[in-house]
Amino acid sequence: MRILLQRISEAWVDIAGSATPKAGAGLLALVGFQQGDGGALLEPMASKMVNLRIFDDGRGRMNLSLLDSDGDLVLVSQFTLYADCRKGRRPGFSGALEPEEAAVLFDEFAAFCLTWRPSLIRGEFGADMKVHLVNDGPVTLLLDSAELGLTKPQGGPS
């Protein structure tokens, strides 16, 4: 599982011409799943995300988490986080989890996030979306379950 986090001052998602509510300061999380990912990853990854101290504390230091800062959270599914660009010029996506399974995990991940951020804003899995954001800082971080020791790294091309 990978989560690309962007600290935002605002964000919203257009889904088939209909906009979600606008989020204020907080996090935009692009969430992707790979083959072999399962439900056991969801709570530890959600907890890591909302507890990362990446918000300023008033002295200009990143000492506050999303929870500490009472920030907004926007979730968007993003299978392209598992693009394999090592060969040729066209990315391969064979490492990404099948859409049916990924949709279930994305919904379960959003449910964990709702326990911390009841005002959660989310995109629609599999929909054509336009994500609008103002990256604050800019601060962009990648959480990878393999790097956190929660899963094995994705295998290379055959």
N, C-alpha and C positions, 0 to 999 in steps of 0.2 A: 504494500500500500504506500502510495506517495501522496503528500499534501504539499502543494506549492502555496505558501502563505504570503500575502501581501498586506502590509499595514496600510490602512486606507484612512483618508479623511472623509470620503463618501464613495458610495457604489450603489449600483442597481443593475438589474438584468432585464433586458427586453426578450420576451419569449413569444415568438410569433406575433409581434406587434403590440403585445401587452406588457407594460412595465411592472416590475415588482415595486414594493415600497422602497424608498431611498434609504439606504443605511448611512448613518453618520460615522464618526470615528470608530475604528475597530479593525476587523480582519476580513479579508476576502480569501477564501480557501478553495483552491482548485483541487479536487479529490479524484485520484485514480487507483484502480485495483489491477493486480497482475494475477496470472494463473497461479492457483494454490492459495490465494488469500482467503481468509475466512473470518467468521464473526469474532474470534478471540482477539483480533487486532483492533477492533473498533473502539472499545473503551480506553485502552492505553494510548492509542493515537489521539483520540478526542481529548483526553486528559492532558497529554503533552501539549497539544495545540492551545488549549484555553489557559494553560498555566505557564507558558513561555513568557519570560519577562522581557518584552520587547517594546514596551511603551514607556515614555519619559515620565520621570517622577517629580518634575518641577525644578530639579536641579540639572536637567539636561542629560540624565543618565537613564539607560534602559533598565529600570528596576521594577516595573509594574507589568502584570499579566493582563490579558483581556478581562479576566474576572475582576482584578483589582481596579481596573480603569472603567469598569462597567460599559465596555465597548460593544458595538454591534458585531454580528457575525453573518457573513454571506457565504453560502456553500454552493459550489457549481461542480457537477460531475465533469471529469476531464480524462477520457481514456488515452489521449495523446501524451500524457505523462509517461506512458510506457512505449513510446515510439522507439524503434531500433533504427538508428541512422548510420550504422557502421558500414553498411554495404550500399553501393550505388547512390542514386540521388533521390530515390523514393523511400520514405520511411515505411518500415514494416510494423505491424501491430499484433503479430502472433503472440506476443507475451502478455498482451492485455487480457483481462478476464472477459469471458463471453458476456454480452450485454444483459441477458436475462439474470445471470448471477450477480453481475455488478450492480444492477438496479436494486436488487434486494439488499445488498451490502450498503449501498448509498443511502437507502431509506433507513436502515438500522443505524448507520452512522449519524444521520440527521436526528434520529430519536435520542441518541446519547447526547448530542449537542443541545437539544431542546431542554434537557435537564439543567444545563448551566445557563443557557441563553434562550429564554422563552420567546423572545422577539426575533428568533432566527428567520433569516430570509434565505430562500434557496431557489436555485434554478430547477428546471424540469429535466429529469434524466432523458437523454436521447433526443431532446428537442434542439432545433436550430435556435441558438441564443446569441445575443449581442451583449457582452459584458462591458459595462461602463464603470470606470473607477478612477479615482485620483489616488495614486500611490503616495503615501505619506513618508517622507524621509529622503529618498525612497528606501524602504525596507522590504526585502523579498527574501524568504528563506524556504529551503526544501526540507521537509521531514520525510524520511524514507524508513519504512519499517525494517528493512534489511540493515541499514546503518545503525538503527537503534537496537539491533539484536533481536527483533521480534519475528523476522522471517529470514529465509535464505535469500541471497542475492539472486536476481534473475539470471538465467543462463544465457550464454552467448548464442550467436547464430550457428546453424548447423552447416 
